[in-house]
Amino acid sequence: MNFERRPTQRTFIDLFSGCGGLSLGLCQAGWQGLFAIERATDAFETFRANFLRAGARYPFQWPEWLEQRAHSIDEVLDEKPNQLSRLRGKVDLIAGGPPCQGFSFAGKRSASDPRNKMFQRYVDFVELVRPKFLVLENVPGMNVAHKDGRGKSKQTYYQKLVESLAGIGYDVSGKVLDAADFGVPQRRARLVAVGIRSDIARQFTSGGQREASETIQSAFALIEAAGARQLTLYGNGRQVSASEAISDLAVGTAKKRNTQEYVGEGARHGYRQVKYEGPTSNYQSKMSDGVSPEEMDSMRLARHREDVEQKFATILKICRPGISLSAEMRSMLGMLKHRTVPMHRDRPAPTLTTLPDDILHYCEPRILTVREYARIQSFPDWFKFKGKYTTGGKYRRTECPRYTQVGNAVPPLLGQAIGDGLLSCWSPDVVAEVHSKPTAIGLAKNRALSVLVES
């Protein structure tokens, strides 16, 4: 592909795609998806329902040589090397977020976790396809070293990744971004690494004289500027709060509960859902735009035992909102869980996990529904989820239920800003402006941020 011939849409492949949060964000920014690799069957079925069905809003241009089903990256690399090689140099972006559980401080953070090695398979895939850009999203813990047997810190997996990609001709730099700064109603810090193939990086600079790192810094400035625009659009110039995200999905008081029988996929006697009556905030309006109440799925409310509901009510009454319960408070309430956070009504939600009982509603004694989870992750209401709601025991190793799918996802609005910023890199005028002054990084962002000051 001649780099100077600009197609109408830039193309991407999504590795470790999960249910499709990053894919959705990139598509919303104007990218064209080719295919995605995801090994969890439930997560891939959600991906299929939103990107591969007839009439999909953002249909992928899926190749005939790859069956439309769940695949592991090992399977594709081992069985389709020739087909991947034929894509060499013809793909604009490979995006992917390898499993983060082995790096996450919310988990056991084990150096021996086999999922930690998935970044190397990412590198193998990149070496075959040779895209122009790379995006890798993970938890900040990827850049914090595990300890060896003597308690000394080893090289971080992020450092290993950068070295491995440099060895195959890519310049990579990373930055920790908070999703709340991009219009997502959730404090969610993520390490985002952007890579540019070395020969392409030289084409973005004047005569190839500037360092590739400057080009990547410019890309991050453009990504953050896109985030500032999204804050204006979704949050009226400020971060979106939990109530602005989900107040229209509230159950109501005991005297006036706004619920009806649950009628969604897998409906069973006794389950209820909110009777949706429409948005009440700017963010809600944008998430529900063009979607009828009948089209909204994953609305099922949890059936809490009376004693559990009473305990949740006590937590909401006596505990500080937005703060995880202390060990003393958990002991007083007879709770074994290490993390329970009642949301703060007027602030972005805390980081969502794959465990729905980690977070409590800000004013109702219950956990969130999957749809509320999705709202807080910035999935629009038309996006549908497939599979079980939850799972447990030995099945947690093999199943990927809806709460897990949403909790593991890249927030689409964060993905959209990344996509917007990278697309802007193809504009010589934009990149030249960002490079033009010593304070270019701040200037690129300040232009978009100026509207926030005026508001």
N, C-alpha and C positions, 0 to 999 in steps of 0.2 A: 504493500500500500504506500503510495506517495504521501508523505506526511503533509505536504502543502496542499493537497486536494482535500478540502474539508467536506465531509459528508453532512447531510442534513441532521443526523443524529450520531453522537458518539456511542460506542458499544461497550458493554461490560459483561463480565462473568462474575457470578457471586459464589464464592467458596465458603463452606460452612454456613450456608444461608439461613438455617433455621426456618422459621415460618415466613420470612421475607421482609423484615423491617428495613434493612439496609437497601434491599432491592426496591422497595416501595419508595423510599426517600430519593434514590437516584433517578427512578422513573419520573417522580414528581418534578425533579429538577430538569428533566428533558433528555435523560440518557435512555438508550435502547438496550434492554436485556437480551442476552443470547441464551444462556442456560445457567443453571444453578446446581451446586453439589451439596446435598444434605443427606446424612445417613439415617436420621430418625424418621420412621415411616409416618408418624402422626404429624410431625412438623412439615414434612414434604406434602402431605395431603392438604394441609392448610395453604401451602405455597401453590399447589395445583389449583385449588379452588379460586384463588385470587389472580393468578397470572397465566394459567394454561387453559382455562375453560373457554368455551365459545362466548364471545361478548365481553371478555375481560377488558378492564379499563386500560391496563398496561400490558398487552400481550407480549410474551417473549418470542424471539425468532429461534425457536429450539431446533437444533440440527437433527437430521434424520438418523444419524449414526448413534445417537445417545437416547436410550429408552427413557421415557418420561416417568421415572419412578425414583424412589430413594436410592442413593448410591453413597458409598464411602469414597473419600478421595483416593485411598489406596486402590480400590477397585477400578476407578477410572484411569488412574496413572498406569496400573498394571495391564489393563485390558485394552485401552484406547490410546496408546502412545503415538501411533501413526496419525490418527485423526487430530490429536492435539497438536502435533508437529505441523500439520498443514495449516493451522491457525497462526503460525509463527509470524509475528509482526503485523497481524491484521486486526488485532483487538486493542481497543484504546485503554481499557482499564480492567484490572483484576482486583476485586474487592473481596474482603473476607475477614471473618473474626474467628480464629480457632477457639475451641472450647476453653473457657476461662477458669473452670473450677479449681484447677491446680495452682493458679496464681492468686485467686481471690482471697482476701482476708475474711470474707463472709463464710468461707469453707474451711477445709482442713489444711489447705495450702501445703500439699505434699510434693517434695521434689521428685519423688518416684512416680507421681501420677502420670500414666501413659499419655494422657491428653496434652501434657506439656510438650510432647514431641511433635504434635501436629503442625507446629510452625515450620518444621523442616519439610514436611510434605507440601506445605504452601510454597516454599522456596523451589522445590522440585517442579511443581506445576508452573510457576512463573518462568523457570528456565526453559521449559518446553514451549510455552506460548509467546513469551517475550512481548508483553503488552507495553504500551507507552507509559502508563501510570499504574501505581499500586495504591491501595488503601487497605490498611489493616487496623481493625478496632479491637481493643481488649481492655481489661481492667488495669488500673495503674500498677497493680501488683506485678504485672509482667516485667516492670522495670525495677523491681526490688528483689535483691538476690536471696535465694534460699540459703540455708546454712548447711555446711558439710558436717561430717561426723565429729569434727573438732570444734564446731561452733563458729567457724570462720565463714564469711560470706563468699559465695562463688560469683562468677560472672552472671549477670541477669539474662533471662531468656530474651529480653528485648535487645540487649547488646549482642547476643548470639545471632539474633535475626538480622540486625543491621550488618554485621560482619558477613553473614552468609549471602545476603543480597548484594553487598558490595563486591563479593567474589564473582558474581555473575553479571556485573555491570549495571547496578542500580544504586543511585544515591537516595538515601532514606533519612528522614528526620521525623521525630515524633513530638507531640504536645498533649498535655492533659486538658481536655475540654469538658466543661460542665453542661449537660444537656439543658439545664434551666436557662442558660444564656442563649438558647436557640429557639425559645418558645415552647419547650417541653415542660409541662407542669410537674417537674420532678428534679430533685438534686441528684444527679447521676454523673459522677466523674468517670471519664473514659480516656484511656491512652489511645490517641489516633496517630498512626504513622502514615505518612505520605511518601511515596517513592516515585522517582522519575528515572527512566532509562537514561543512562549517561549521555548517549548521543543525542537524545531528544532534548535533554536539559540544555545542551549547548545551543539548540535552535531557538530556545526561548530567550536567550540573552543576546546582546548586541555583539555580533562577531565572535561569540563564544568566549568572551573575556571574563565574564563574571562567574563566580562559583555556583555550582548547582545548588548549594545550600541556600543561597539567596533566592533562587527561584522557588524552592520549597517554602521558605519563609514568606515569600509573596503569596503563595498558595494558601498558607494559613491565614494571612491577613485578609484575603478574599473570602475565605470560609467564615471568618469571624464577622466580616462585614455583612455577609449573607445572613448570619445569625442575628445581627442587629436589625436587619430589615424584617426578619420573622418575628422578633419581639414586638416591633411596631404593629405588624399585621395581626398577630394572635393575642398579644398581651397589652395592646395600647401603649407600648413603650416601656413596659416593665415585665418582670417575671410573672408567669401565670400561676395562680394559687390552686390548691387542691379543690376548694369550693368552686372556683371558676371552671374547673375541669369537669366536676361530677355532681354538682348540686342538683342538676335536673334529673339525676338517677336515684335520688333519695327515696327511702321507703315511706317516711312520714312518721307521725306520732302513733302511739298505741291506740288513740281514739280515732285517728283518721289515717289508716294505712293505704297508701296508693299502690296496691299490688293486685295482681290477677294470677290465675293458674299459669304455671310455666308451660309453654307450648313449643319450645325449641327442640332441637335434635336430642334424642334420648329422653324425652319427657317421661316422667314417672309421677305417680300419685303423691301428693304432699309437697311438691316443689312449687314455689311461687316466683314471680318476677315482677319488676316494677312496671306499672302501666304508664308508658311513656307519653308525656304531654307536651314535649317540645323544649327547646333550649331557652336558657335564661341569661346567658353571657355571650360575649363575642366569641370566645374560644369554642364554646359548645355549638354555636351557630355554624362555625366553620367545620367542626368535626361531623355535624349531622346534616350538612348541606346536601339536599337532593335525596335524602334517605327517609323512607317512610318508617313509622314505628314497627310495622310488620317485617321490615327488612333487617332490623337490628337483631343480631344473634348474641349468644353467650350472656344472656341477661339473668340467668338462674341465680337466685339467692341461696346462700348456705342455710341449712337447717341446723341451727345451734340448739343444743340442749339448754334447758332453762337455767341450770347452774352456770353454764358457760356464758350465756347472755348476761347473767347477773354479774359475773366477774368482769366481763368487758365493760359493763355500765360503771362498775366501781373504778376501773382504770380511767375511763373518760372523766370521771368526777374528781379524782384525787391526784392524777398524774399530769405532769407537764406535757402539753401537746408538742409534738415534733421531737421529743427526746425519748430515747430508748429507756425502758424501765431499768432501774438500778438493781443490783443484786439483792439489796435489802428489801426493795419493793416486791421483787419476784418471790422472795422467801416469805414475805408477809402474806402474799396472795396464794402461796402454795403452787407456784409455777416453776416447771423445770426448764422451759424454753430459755435460751440465752438471749433472744432478741424479740422484743415486742415493742412496737412504736405506734402510739396513737397519733394520727396525722394532725397537723396544725391547719386549721381552716384557712388562714390567710397567707400561708406560705406554700411554696412548692412541696409536693410530697417527698418523703425520704426515698432513698433508692429502693425500687421494687426488687424482690428476689423471686425465686421459684416457689417459695413456700407462702401460701396465701395468708396464713395466720401470723406472719411476721409484722403485718401492718393492719391497724384498726381504722375504721372510718372515723372521721373527725367529730361526728356528733351522734352517730347511731351505733349501738353495741353489737357490732358485727364486723366480719371481714369484708373485703371488697368483692364484687362480682368480677368475672373475667372481662366483661365490657368496661367496667370502671378501671380495671387494670390497663386495658387497651387505651382508654382515654388518657390515662396518666402517662402512657408511653407514646402518645400522639398518633395512634392508629385511628384513621377516620371510621365512622360508624358503619360504612359499607363493607369494611374489611371483615371477612368471615373466618372463624376458627373451627377446626375439625378435631375430632378425637375426644377422649375422656376429659372430664374437668380436672380430676386429680387422680393420683395413684399412690401406692405406698409399698413398703416392704421390699421384697426382692424385685418387684416390677419397676421400681424407680431406676434400675440400671438399664432397662430395655424399653421403657415407655416414655413418651414425651407428651404429657397431657397439656391442656390449654393454658393453665396457669404457668407451667414451665415454659411453654412456647413464648408467651408474652414476656415473662420475667427475663428470659435470655435474649430477647430481641434487641437490636439496635433501634433506638427511637427514630421513627421515620423522619421527623423534622430535623434531627441531627444529621441523618443521612442526606436529606435534601440540601442542607447548607453545605455539606461536603461536596455534593454533586454540583451545586451552583458555583462554588469557589473553583473547582477544578475545570469546569466548562469555561469560566472567565479566563483561565490561563491560556486558552486558545486565541484570545484577543490580544494582538501585539500592543495595541494602544493601552490596554488596561495594565498589562505586565510592565510596559515601559514606564507608565506613571508610577507604579508601585516601586520600581527600581530607581526612579529619578532623583530622590532625595535621601539623605542619611536617615531621616525619620520616616521612611516610606511605609514601614509596617503600621505605625500609628496613624499616619495620614489616611491610608486606605480604609482603616476601620473608622476613623473619626468622621469621615464624610457621611457614612451610614448612621453613625451614632448621633450626629448633630440633631436629628429629629427628636431624639430622646430627651436632649437637654431642653429643647423648646417646649416639650410636653410637660 
